[in-house]
Amino acid sequence: MTMKKVVSTVAAFCFSLAVLAQGKGFQIIERPEQKQVDVLYNNKLLTAYCYFDSSRKPILFPVNTVDGITVTRGYPFKPVPGERTDHPHHTGIWLNYESVNGLDFWNNSTAIPVEKRAQYGTIRHVSVLDKKTAGNTASLVTASAWVGPNEKVLLNEITTFTFSVQGKDFIIDRQSKLTATDTTVLFKDVKDGMVAIRVARELELPSREASSFVDEKGNVTKVPPSGSGVTGMYYASNGLKGDSVWSSQGPWVMLTGRKDGHDITIGIIDHPANVGYPTYWHARGYGLFAANPLGRKVFSNGKEELNYALKPGASVAFQYRFVVHDGKALTTEQMNRLAADFRHR
């Protein structure tokens, strides 16, 4: 073999190693034309930070396990046959709130009639500030603004997503810093908030009864009974399970179930530094899994009321951990360890 061929062969080999190395661990790829930032692990999509105009807020969508099982509902962006089509504002993983200076950020969607849109707020993506990858960990820092229908910015938000893979656990740590602009911002004590995931049909809790849900504006959403293949069950750190987890307090709740032949656990962990710790759980059997630290009155049957306010220029941070586990259901001990690890970060 000539020296020229040797050099060429070595160069090709090094290039192949570089390509393989790029596919190992995390990659973060911005796709501004699609208004999303893909988060890949070993060349597989784990989630994407999406800021679609129609979502009315930035979201993580979809959310997949390390083995590629999608745990979030597809509707309304990528509907899946047989899934529910209620609550079009329940999309992926998100953070917002029902009453911010009287504006409803939680329930906003394209389903709101034009004549009612003055009652709703939008969280608008501003920019990606930073992104880093390092093997089994990655981070994404974003800026967004909480905007009223008159285009007035009430809050500026800086969110840091820290992604990690530990064995079969995909972990998402979210820290969101909210800063009031030039006016006092009141988070009225209400039911719908604050950080949430809407799960796939298979991970809902089985139910034989139809339900109706009414928001404070009188909008009614009807939820039909569950069909076959619905396998979910909530377990709380306080020992409660199933529908009784709703309105209870505690540092974590996990949802277990089975989808696409895999056992799945989704956990949400509160942080002691958060306002309202330990949070109340707004965990519904039909697939809404949420933590609401600011809505105390409805969950405590009137025993508590918060009405949290931020003065002009003041800031508050909220941080939560999502654990998406593929395999045998996580135990209480494992969730406690994950919570302890998060608490010390």
URQUI-V62943 format. One record per pair of residues at least 4 apart in sequence whose ideal C-beta (glycine too) atoms are under 7 Angstrom apart, sorted by sequence separation. I is the first residue (numbers start at 1). J is the second residue. D is the distance in whole Angstrom. If there is no record, write none. Layout:
i j d
I J D
I J D
This chain:
i j d
1 5 5
3 7 6
4 8 6
5 9 6
6 10 6
7 11 6
8 12 6
9 13 6
10 14 6
11 15 6
12 16 6
13 17 7
14 18 6
15 19 7
16 20 6
17 21 6
18 22 7
19 23 7
20 24 7
40 44 6
55 59 6
64 68 6
65 69 4
74 78 4
75 79 5
79 83 7
104 108 6
108 112 6
112 116 5
147 151 6
148 152 5
165 169 7
180 184 7
199 203 4
214 218 7
215 219 5
226 230 4
236 240 5
240 244 5
241 245 7
244 248 7
258 262 7
270 274 6
284 288 4
295 299 6
296 300 5
300 304 4
310 314 5
330 334 4
332 336 6
333 337 7
334 338 6
335 339 6
336 340 6
337 341 6
338 342 6
339 343 6
340 344 7
341 345 7
1 6 6
31 36 5
40 45 6
41 46 5
50 55 7
64 69 6
74 79 5
99 104 6
100 105 6
112 117 5
133 138 4
147 152 7
165 170 6
166 171 6
180 185 4
199 204 7
214 219 7
236 241 7
240 245 5
258 263 6
259 264 5
272 277 5
297 302 6
325 330 5
330 335 6
31 37 7
40 46 7
64 70 5
65 71 7
74 80 4
98 104 5
132 138 6
147 153 5
148 154 6
214 220 5
235 241 5
258 264 7
271 277 7
282 288 7
283 289 5
310 316 6
30 37 5
31 38 6
38 45 6
39 46 5
51 58 5
64 71 7
132 139 5
146 153 7
164 171 5
234 241 6
257 264 6
270 277 6
283 290 7
297 304 6
39 47 5
50 58 7
62 70 5
63 71 5
75 83 6
97 105 6
98 106 4
112 120 6
131 139 7
145 153 5
146 154 5
212 220 6
213 221 5
233 241 6
234 242 6
240 248 5
245 253 6
270 278 6
282 290 4
296 304 4
297 305 5
28 37 6
29 38 5
39 48 6
49 58 6
50 59 5
63 72 5
74 83 6
75 84 7
96 105 4
97 106 6
98 107 7
131 140 5
146 155 4
163 172 6
212 221 7
233 242 6
236 245 5
256 265 5
270 279 5
282 291 7
296 305 6
38 48 5
62 72 5
73 83 6
75 85 5
96 106 5
212 222 5
213 223 7
238 248 6
281 291 6
282 292 5
296 306 5
28 39 6
29 40 7
37 48 6
49 60 6
50 61 5
61 72 6
130 141 4
145 156 6
146 157 7
161 172 6
162 173 4
234 245 4
238 249 7
254 265 5
255 266 5
36 48 5
37 49 4
48 60 7
76 88 5
108 120 4
128 140 7
129 141 4
145 157 7
210 222 7
211 223 5
236 248 6
238 250 4
254 266 7
279 291 4
280 292 5
294 306 6
26 39 7
27 40 4
36 49 6
47 60 5
48 61 6
108 121 7
129 142 6
144 157 5
161 174 6
210 223 7
237 250 4
254 267 4
279 292 7
26 40 7
36 50 4
77 91 7
108 122 6
128 142 6
129 143 6
210 224 5
236 250 5
237 251 5
279 293 4
294 308 5
26 41 5
35 50 7
47 62 7
104 119 6
143 158 6
159 174 6
160 175 5
210 225 6
237 252 5
252 267 6
253 268 6
280 295 7
323 338 6
25 41 7
35 51 5
47 63 5
61 77 7
103 119 7
104 120 5
105 121 4
127 143 5
159 175 7
209 225 6
252 268 7
277 293 7
280 296 7
25 42 7
35 52 5
47 64 7
89 106 7
103 120 6
104 121 7
125 142 7
126 143 4
141 158 7
142 159 5
159 176 4
208 225 5
236 253 5
252 269 5
276 293 3
321 338 7
24 42 6
46 64 5
89 107 5
103 121 4
105 123 6
126 144 5
207 225 6
251 269 7
252 270 7
275 293 6
276 294 6
23 42 6
45 64 6
89 108 6
125 144 5
126 145 6
141 160 5
157 176 6
158 177 5
207 226 5
234 253 6
235 254 5
251 270 5
274 293 6
275 294 7
280 299 4
23 43 4
72 92 5
89 109 4
124 144 6
157 177 7
206 226 5
88 109 4
100 121 6
123 144 5
124 145 5
139 160 6
140 161 5
157 178 5
234 255 5
235 256 7
268 289 7
270 291 6
321 342 4
139 161 7
204 226 6
88 111 5
123 146 5
124 147 5
139 162 5
155 178 5
156 179 5
232 255 6
233 256 5
266 289 7
268 291 6
44 68 6
155 179 6
206 230 5
232 256 7
233 257 7
41 66 7
121 146 6
122 147 5
137 162 7
138 163 5
155 180 6
156 181 7
232 257 4
121 147 6
137 163 7
155 181 7
190 216 7
204 230 5
231 257 4
96 123 6
121 148 5
137 164 5
154 181 6
202 229 6
205 232 5
231 258 5
251 278 5
136 164 6
153 181 5
202 230 6
203 231 7
204 232 5
205 233 6
250 278 5
253 281 5
63 92 6
120 149 7
136 165 5
201 230 7
202 231 6
203 232 4
205 234 7
249 278 5
291 320 7
61 91 6
62 92 7
63 93 6
155 185 6
249 279 7
253 283 6
276 306 7
61 92 3
118 149 5
154 185 5
249 280 6
59 91 5
60 92 5
117 149 6
59 92 4
60 93 4
247 280 6
248 281 6
275 308 6
59 93 6
255 289 6
59 94 5
246 281 6
55 91 6
245 281 5
246 282 7
57 94 6
205 242 6
246 283 5
205 243 7
245 283 5
246 284 6
57 96 5
105 146 7
275 316 6
243 285 5
274 318 5
103 148 6
236 281 7
274 319 6
100 146 7
273 319 7
271 319 5
234 283 5
271 320 7
270 320 7
269 320 7
56 108 4
203 255 6
247 299 4
268 320 6
269 321 4
56 109 6
101 154 6
100 154 6
203 257 4
268 322 6
202 257 6
54 110 5
199 255 7
202 258 7
203 259 6
267 323 4
202 259 4
266 323 7
266 324 6
200 259 6
265 325 4
203 264 6
264 325 7
264 326 6
223 286 5
267 330 7
262 326 6
263 327 6
265 329 5
58 123 6
263 328 6
265 330 4
56 122 5
57 123 4
263 329 6
58 125 5
199 266 7
267 335 6
197 266 7
269 338 6
269 339 5
267 338 7
271 342 6
272 343 6
271 343 7
256 329 4
269 342 5
51 125 3
254 330 6
207 285 6
95 174 7
205 285 4
95 176 6
204 285 6
254 335 6
204 286 6
204 287 5
252 335 5
58 142 7
101 185 6
203 287 7
100 185 6
101 186 6
107 192 7
58 144 6
106 192 4
100 187 6
106 193 6
252 339 5
99 187 7
199 287 5
251 339 6
99 188 4
198 287 6
97 187 6
198 288 6
199 289 6
37 128 6
49 140 6
99 190 5
191 282 7
98 190 5
196 288 6
197 289 5
49 142 7
98 191 7
196 289 6
98 192 4
196 290 4
98 193 6
195 290 7
97 193 4
195 291 5
97 194 5
194 291 7
30 128 6
119 217 7
194 292 5
39 138 7
66 165 6
95 194 6
193 292 4
194 293 6
95 195 5
194 294 6
193 294 6
66 168 6
94 196 6
193 295 6
28 131 4
37 140 6
66 170 5
93 197 5
191 295 5
28 133 6
65 170 6
189 294 7
190 295 5
27 133 6
189 295 6
26 133 4
91 198 6
187 294 5
189 296 6
191 298 5
25 133 7
90 198 4
107 215 6
189 297 5
25 135 4
28 138 6
25 136 6
26 137 7
26 138 4
28 140 6
49 161 7
60 172 7
189 305 5
46 163 7
83 200 7
84 201 6
189 306 5
83 201 4
189 307 5
82 201 6
188 307 6
186 307 7
187 308 5
186 309 5
195 318 7
39 163 6
41 165 6
46 170 6
185 309 7
194 318 7
72 197 7
73 198 5
184 309 6
185 310 5
195 320 5
197 322 7
72 198 6
73 199 6
184 310 7
72 199 6
73 200 6
184 311 6
71 199 6
72 200 6
184 312 6
71 200 6
183 312 6
70 200 6
180 310 4
182 312 5
180 311 7
181 312 7
71 203 6
180 312 5
180 313 6
63 197 7
87 221 6
180 314 6
86 221 5
179 315 4
26 163 6
86 223 5
178 315 6
177 315 6
178 316 6
84 223 7
177 317 5
176 317 7
175 317 6
176 318 5
175 319 4
82 227 7
174 319 7
173 319 7
174 320 5
173 321 5
171 321 7
172 322 4
171 323 6
169 323 6
170 324 4
169 325 5
168 325 6
168 326 5
168 327 5
173 342 7
71 259 7
69 259 6
69 260 5
69 262 5
71 264 6
67 262 7
69 264 7
71 266 6
65 262 7
97 294 7
90 288 6
65 264 7
84 286 7
84 287 7
73 287 6
93 322 6
71 324 6
69 326 6
65 324 6
67 326 5
66 326 6
63 324 6
65 326 4
